[in-house]
Amino acid sequence: MIVPKINFIRFLKIVLIIIVIFWIGIEFIAFIFMPPIYPSNPNTNFIEKSLYFSNSKEFKIITNNYGFRNSANFKFPFKDSSNKRILFVGDSFMFGGPNNKTIDYFLKKKLPDFEIFNAGSPGNDINGYYEIVKYYLNKINPDYLFVGLFLGND
């Protein structure tokens, strides 16, 4: 029996070409048939299911045009106002769960004359907080800045 000699380099090239073609095909199919993970308009409700909130019931999370948990959209630069501004940054703890159970929701009820911006983002770390603050500090000009994180997993 004659066993053909296999050129290992040629074999790797063929396998690599097959993998690339397969990968491109999957990406193309996903692009056409699957919606994006994050909508292009961040002020779109999306459904979250969590064991930590609402006894594992689904709830809507609403963000504004900057991805903040504020329900109202805003534009930079802000009009001058006499209201004090508070900027929150942090991880999923600051981002919160249902919109009626976030830190900014409760503070807005207690401090109606304050403008409150919740820039919490799940999965973030101290470097992410720094980048958020660096980008928004001069745009929002907050009077107070709070960093909130959950020490249970950070």
QUILINBEL-V596482 format. One record per residue. RES is the residue in one letter. PHI is phi in degrees with one decimal (* if undefined). PSI is psi as a letter, one per 40 degrees, with the letter a starting at -180 (none if undefined). NEAR is the number of other C-alpha atoms within 10 Angstrom. Layout:
res:RES phi:PHI psi:PSI near:NEAR
res:RES phi:PHI psi:PSI near:NEAR
This chain:
res:M phi:* psi:h near:3
res:I phi:-99.2 psi:h near:4
res:V phi:-99.1 psi:h near:5
res:P phi:-67.8 psi:i near:6
res:K phi:-81.0 psi:h near:6
res:I phi:-97.8 psi:h near:8
res:N phi:-80.2 psi:h near:8
res:F phi:-62.8 psi:d near:9
res:I phi:-63.3 psi:d near:9
res:R phi:-63.9 psi:d near:10
res:F phi:-61.4 psi:d near:11
res:L phi:-63.0 psi:d near:11
res:K phi:-62.2 psi:d near:11
res:I phi:-64.2 psi:d near:12
res:V phi:-61.8 psi:d near:12
res:L phi:-61.9 psi:d near:12
res:I phi:-62.8 psi:d near:12
res:I phi:-63.0 psi:d near:12
res:I phi:-63.0 psi:d near:12
res:V phi:-63.7 psi:d near:12
res:I phi:-63.1 psi:d near:12
res:F phi:-63.0 psi:d near:12
res:W phi:-63.3 psi:d near:12
res:I phi:-61.4 psi:d near:12
res:G phi:-61.9 psi:d near:12
res:I phi:-64.6 psi:d near:11
res:E phi:-61.7 psi:d near:12
res:F phi:-64.5 psi:d near:12
res:I phi:-62.6 psi:d near:11
res:A phi:-63.5 psi:d near:12
res:F phi:-63.2 psi:d near:11
res:I phi:-79.9 psi:d near:9
res:F phi:-102.4 psi:e near:8
res:M phi:-110.7 psi:h near:10
res:P phi:-72.1 psi:i near:9
res:P phi:-64.8 psi:i near:10
res:I phi:-63.1 psi:d near:6
res:Y phi:-110.4 psi:h near:9
res:P phi:-64.1 psi:i near:11
res:S phi:-68.0 psi:d near:9
res:N phi:-102.3 psi:h near:12
res:P phi:-66.0 psi:e near:15
res:N phi:-85.4 psi:f near:20
res:T phi:-115.9 psi:h near:16
res:N phi:-67.8 psi:i near:14
res:F phi:-134.1 psi:i near:14
res:I phi:-95.9 psi:h near:13
res:E phi:-119.3 psi:h near:14
res:K phi:-120.2 psi:h near:14
res:S phi:-141.6 psi:i near:13
res:L phi:-79.0 psi:e near:9
res:Y phi:-85.7 psi:d near:9
res:F phi:-122.1 psi:i near:15
res:S phi:56.5 psi:f near:12
res:N phi:51.8 psi:f near:9
res:S phi:66.2 psi:f near:11
res:K phi:-88.0 psi:i near:12
res:E phi:-74.4 psi:i near:15
res:F phi:-147.4 psi:i near:17
res:K phi:-91.4 psi:i near:14
res:I phi:-113.9 psi:h near:19
res:I phi:-114.1 psi:h near:19
res:T phi:-123.3 psi:i near:22
res:N phi:-96.9 psi:a near:17
res:N phi:-67.7 psi:e near:17
res:Y phi:-106.7 psi:e near:15
res:G phi:82.7 psi:e near:18
res:F phi:-76.3 psi:i near:21
res:R phi:-74.4 psi:e near:28
res:N phi:-63.5 psi:h near:22
res:S phi:-80.4 psi:e near:16
res:A phi:-92.0 psi:h near:13
res:N phi:-77.2 psi:i near:12
res:F phi:-148.0 psi:i near:11
res:K phi:-126.9 psi:i near:10
res:F phi:-100.2 psi:i near:8
res:P phi:-77.7 psi:i near:10
res:F phi:-76.1 psi:i near:10
res:K phi:-72.3 psi:i near:7
res:D phi:-64.3 psi:h near:6
res:S phi:-142.3 psi:i near:8
res:S phi:-84.6 psi:e near:9
res:N phi:-70.3 psi:i near:12
res:K phi:-77.2 psi:i near:14
res:R phi:-118.0 psi:i near:17
res:I phi:-122.7 psi:h near:18
res:L phi:-114.2 psi:h near:22
res:F phi:-106.0 psi:h near:23
res:V phi:-127.2 psi:i near:26
res:G phi:162.9 psi:a near:26
res:D phi:-94.6 psi:a near:22
res:S phi:-62.4 psi:d near:16
res:F phi:-61.2 psi:d near:18
res:M phi:-75.3 psi:d near:23
res:F phi:-59.4 psi:d near:25
res:G phi:84.3 psi:a near:22
res:G phi:-105.8 psi:b near:21
res:P phi:-57.4 psi:i near:18
res:N phi:-60.1 psi:d near:19
res:N phi:-91.8 psi:e near:11
res:K phi:-133.7 psi:f near:11
res:T phi:-102.6 psi:i near:17
res:I phi:-61.1 psi:d near:19
res:D phi:-65.9 psi:d near:24
res:Y phi:-62.5 psi:d near:19
res:F phi:-69.6 psi:d near:12
res:L phi:-67.9 psi:d near:13
res:K phi:-61.2 psi:d near:13
res:K phi:-70.6 psi:d near:10
res:K phi:-83.6 psi:d near:10
res:L phi:-125.4 psi:g near:13
res:P phi:-65.3 psi:d near:10
res:D phi:-87.0 psi:e near:12
res:F phi:-95.5 psi:i near:16
res:E phi:-96.3 psi:h near:20
res:I phi:-114.5 psi:h near:23
res:F phi:-121.5 psi:h near:20
res:N phi:-104.6 psi:h near:23
res:A phi:-102.3 psi:f near:24
res:G phi:-65.8 psi:i near:26
res:S phi:-140.5 psi:h near:21
res:P phi:-59.4 psi:i near:14
res:G phi:79.4 psi:e near:12
res:N phi:-84.3 psi:i near:15
res:D phi:-132.9 psi:a near:13
res:I phi:-60.5 psi:d near:14
res:N phi:-66.7 psi:d near:9
res:G phi:-65.2 psi:d near:16
res:Y phi:-60.5 psi:d near:20
res:Y phi:-60.6 psi:d near:13
res:E phi:-64.2 psi:d near:11
res:I phi:-64.0 psi:d near:17
res:V phi:-63.5 psi:d near:19
res:K phi:-59.5 psi:d near:11
res:Y phi:-75.2 psi:d near:11
res:Y phi:-96.6 psi:e near:14
res:L phi:-58.0 psi:d near:14
res:N phi:-78.4 psi:e near:10
res:K phi:-81.2 psi:d near:13
res:I phi:-90.6 psi:d near:18
res:N phi:50.8 psi:g near:15
res:P phi:-72.1 psi:i near:17
res:D phi:-81.7 psi:d near:13
res:Y phi:-133.7 psi:i near:11
res:L phi:-128.8 psi:h near:15
res:F phi:-121.5 psi:h near:12
res:V phi:-110.6 psi:h near:16
res:G phi:-119.2 psi:h near:17
res:L phi:-144.3 psi:i near:20
res:F phi:-96.1 psi:h near:11
res:L phi:-74.7 psi:e near:7
res:G phi:-67.9 psi:d near:5
res:N phi:-138.9 psi:e near:5
res:D phi:-117.4 psi:none near:10
